[in-house]
């Protein structure tokens, strides 16, 4: 059965939740498709940075508050996996793993997925020492040594949380400097628990029942080092979740959706906002702002 809406939003991270709420506040019927966790990647953040709140707020608290507002406003939460988006004239048909839904306008807010290293041992030890959520798993490594791979905001924020539990946190950074906000860099530099391996990549993650060590390689002189550790936390960027889109929707070289100044894609009536779009700046305030903008523009 094809149920019709004024607007369909694909993805229930902060961008999608904000877009759905904004449209519902304007009296529109809204379907919000999310087959995984409500809130997206932000639910793994224990303390939000760069977002105006009174007091400390976690990612899951903000996401759940937005979800509750959506439901109160009558947004229909469609908890089904996304399969495909079909363009049928002026109508856009969203096919899920369990049904079909249509609307004249669609906002793609499907976000992004954390990239993995793709090295031996990573998949085998995922959930057994390899993690991508320090706020979820950090306490499991109390008093132990861990490695964080990455040098951006996410890596530093997670590493700082790990330092509250772990004996030592080693950052393996591909480049020769950190690319995170200065407050994170300063805190890490001043904390004696931190060690840095510059121009370094992880070649192998070792272990049987759990992580035991990593093999590090210096990209400048090709020397290698075996570093014993109990955990490996990987934060090396994200990949846009856009594989379900028709070929007519233009993507950039890394798979982000190309949009114009109004957040409209190469297909009229289809908009993209947040981490799935090309050029996204990556801050929580951007996610919320783009969700609002996309809904307002789409409903003009």
N, C-alpha and C positions, 0 to 999 in steps of 0.2 A: 504494500500500500504506500502510495506517495503522499506524504503529508506536506502541505504548503505553508510557508512562512513568509513574512515580509523581509526577513534577513536571516541568513545562516552564518554562523561563526564557527570556524573549524579550529579547535584548540582552546583549552581552558587554562592556560597560564595567565599571568597578570594582564597581558595584552588582550587576550580573548575574553576574559572575564570583564574587563573594563569596557570593551566594545559592546558586549552583550548587555551589560547594565545600562550603558548610555543609550542604546537603542530602545530598550524596554522602558526607560524613563520617559521616552518620547511617544509612548503608547503603541509601539510596534510589536508584532509577534516575532519572537526570536527563538531559533533553535541553536543550541550550543553543543557541538559534537566533540566529545573527548572520550577516547577509548582507554586511556591510561590514568595516571594520577591527576586529580584536580590540583591545579596550581603550577604544574610544570617544574622546571629545575629550581625555581625559587624556594620551594618547600624544603630544600636541603640547606638553606642559609639560616644559621642560628640567630644572626643579628644583622638587620638590614643597614646598609650604608648608602648614602647618597639619595635618601628618600625622606621627605619631611614628615616626621611623626613626633608625637609627644612621648618621650621615653623610648626605651628599647623595644623593638617589635621584631619578631622572627618572620621569616618568609611564609611559613605555614599559617601563622596568625593572620597576616594580611590576605593571603589567598582565600582562607576560609571565610573571612569577613566579606570579601567580594562575592564569593559563591553564595553566601547566605542572602546578600542583597539581591543577587540575580534571581534566586528562587522566590524571594518575597515579591519581586516585581513581575513574576510570571514567566520567566525564561524557562523553556523546556530543556532540561539537561538530557542529552542523548548519549548515554554511556555505551557507545558501540565503536569498534575500531573503524578507522577511516580506510575505505577501499579505493575510491576514485571520484573524480569530479568531471561531470559531463556537461558540455554546453549544448543546449537545445534551443536555438533561437534566443529569445530574451530570457528564457528560463535556464537556471543553473541547477543541475541535479547532483546531489551529493549521495553517493552510494556508500553505505557502511557494510560491515560484516553481517548486519541483520536487517537492513531495510533501505528505503530510498526516501529522500526528502528534497524539496525544491524551494527555490526563492528567486526573485529577480536580481538579488544582490547577495554576494558572498564575500566575507572577510576571511582571508587565510591568516591565521595567527597560531600556526602549528609549532612555532618555536624551533628549537634546535636540540640536537643530541650531543652530549659530551663525546669528543673524539677519544679513541683509544690509541695506544702506542702501536699495537699490531706486532708485538715482539713475542718470542717464545716464552711460555710460562704465564703470560698475562691472562689469557682466557681460562687456562686450567686452574689458576689460583684466584680467579675473581670471586670475591665473597669469602675467601680464605686468606686474607692478608692484602689482596689487591682491592682497592676501593676508590670511589669517586665522591665520597661524602664523609668529610671529617666530622661534621656535626652529628652524623648518625653513628659512626664507628670509632671516633677518636678515643673514647673512654676504654675501649677494648685493648688499647695499646699503652695503658698506664705504666710508666716507668721503663718503657722500651724505646728502641731506636727505629725511626721510620724515615722513608724517603718521599719527598714530594717532587713530582716532575712538572715543571712549568715555571714561568716567571711573571705572569700577569696578575690581575686583581684576584681572580678566583683562586689561583695557586697560593698567593700570599695570605688571603683571608683564611683559607682552610689551614695553612701551615701555622698561622698564629693561634688558631684554635687548638691544633694538635700540640703546640708547645705548652698548653695548659695541662696536658696529661703526660706527654712523653718525655723521656730523658734527653733525647736528642732528635732534632729535625734537620735533615740534610736536604737542601734544595738542589736538584739537578736542573740547570738552566741551559738551554740550547745556545743562547747568546752570551754576551759579556756584561750584561746589566739586566736589572729587573725592570719590567714595564708596568709595574703596578703604581697605584696612587702613593704619594709621598708618605702619608701617615703610616701605611702598611710597611713601606720600605724602612722607615725610621725605627719602627717598633722591632722589626726583625733584626736590623743591624745592631740594636742595643741589647738584644736578648742573647746571653751566652749559650743558650741551648741550640742556636742556629749555626749550621755550617753550610757553605756554598761551594758548589762545583760548577764553575763557569765553562762555557763552550763544551757542554757535556750532554750526551744522550744515553739512554738506557738501551742496551743491546739485548739483555736476557734478564728474566726474573726467575730466580732459582727457588726450589722448594718442593716438598712432597706433599705433606698434609697441610702445610702452610708456607708462607713466604719465609725464606731463610737468608737470602742475599740478592743483590742485583749486580750485574756486570755493567760497569759504566765505561764509556769511551770518550776520550777527549777528541773533539772534532778538529783540533788544530794540529796535533802531533800524532794522532791515531793511537795513543797509548791507552791501555785498559786498566781498570781497577775493579777488584771484587770488594763490595761493601756489604758487610753483614747488616741485616735489618729484619724487623718483624712485619713491616707493612710498607706498601707502596701506594701512594695516592696520586692519581693521574689527572692533571688539569692542563691539557695542551690544546685548548680551543674547542670549538663546536662546529657541527655540520648541520645546515638547515634541513628541516623535515619537509621536503617538497617532492618526494618521489611519486606521490599520488596524482600530481597535476598533469593535465594534458600537455602535449608538446607545444601547443599554441601559446602557452604562458611562458614568456621569455625568462631565462635564468642567466645569472652571471657565471664566471668561470669556476666558482666554487659551489654552485648550486643554489645561491640566494636568489629570491624572486626580484626581478627588476621592476621598479615602480616609478611613476612620475611624481611631481610635486604634490599631487593630491592622493598619493599612496595607491593609485589605480595601476593595475598591471597592464600588460600588452593586450589583454582581453577586456573589453568594456563590461562593467558590472562586477568585475572581480578585483578585490583590493587585497593588499598584503601589508601587515604591520608586525613590528616586533622582530625577534631574532631570526625569523624565517626570511626576511627581506634583505636585499642587497643594500649595503651601506648603513645598516643598523649600528647605533653607537654603543649599545650594550649596557646602559645604565637603567636601573629600575624606574627612574622617573621617565626615561624614554619609552619604556614598555607601556606604562600607564598613559602617557600623553598620546602615543601613537594609536592606542586602542580607542581613545576618545575621538581623536581626529578622524580615524577611518570610519567610525560609526556615523559621525556627523556628515561627512562627505558622501558616504554611500547612500544616505537617506535623503539627500537634497532633492 
